[in-house]
Amino acid sequence: MNDADKRITRREALKLSPVAIAGAAMFLESTRSRTLEAGLRLSDWVSQMTFSARRLAPTFADSEVTPVEAFPYNSYDVVDPEIDLDAWTLTVEGNVARPGEYGLDEIRRLPRIAQNTRHICIEGWDVIGAFGGARVSDFLDMVGADPSARYLEFYCADDYYSSIDMASARHPQSLLCYEMYGRPLDRGHGAPLRLQTPIKLGYKQVKYLTTLRVSRDLGARKGYWEDLGYSWHGGL
């Protein structure tokens, strides 16, 4: 090989080096993504395996509750999707004996549960709130949820959506929450109805509920943040 050939070879190598670097970066990014996905799957598996319906989240005295004005409003999109509260109903569908539209008064007829529990946001803040509502399990019994169903899927007025496993839904501290601090839920906190469960991170506790679907098989849309890579189980 003469000197000219050597120069051409080096020149071509230099031309190809950005491609090689980009390829290596793509490989590393792909490897990192697969590693993160595997870690999330492992985390979800461990969370589900260690879950117990008999293990209760801590509850607190009234004196320990965060003042209502210090409980942050938090939303992925808008704080108030402007629901017509007088016309609102919860649509129930899927594997239930009694699908249809349920008003807030029907939900209020179920035993009212009040609990002071901690709300933990994945953004790094937490507060102790005073919540009231009906147990999700009591509502599922009222609508005749199929015992073989494994999931609850939630859809909201602000286009948010999520899902939880049935064991978590039937946990005794999982509420269809219509009250905070002894007053009707306000718009910023998800009026007229939200999921409130101290065994899950905040992004699982959907607000502005409009549809509840009982299902045996979880669809492709598992949750707004979950579909972007957050843990699906989201347990504490």
Summary of the structure (lengths in Angstrom):
residues: 236
radius of gyration: 23.9
end to end distance: 66.8
largest distance: 92.4
contacts: 675
relative contact order: 0.17
helix: 34%
strand: 25%
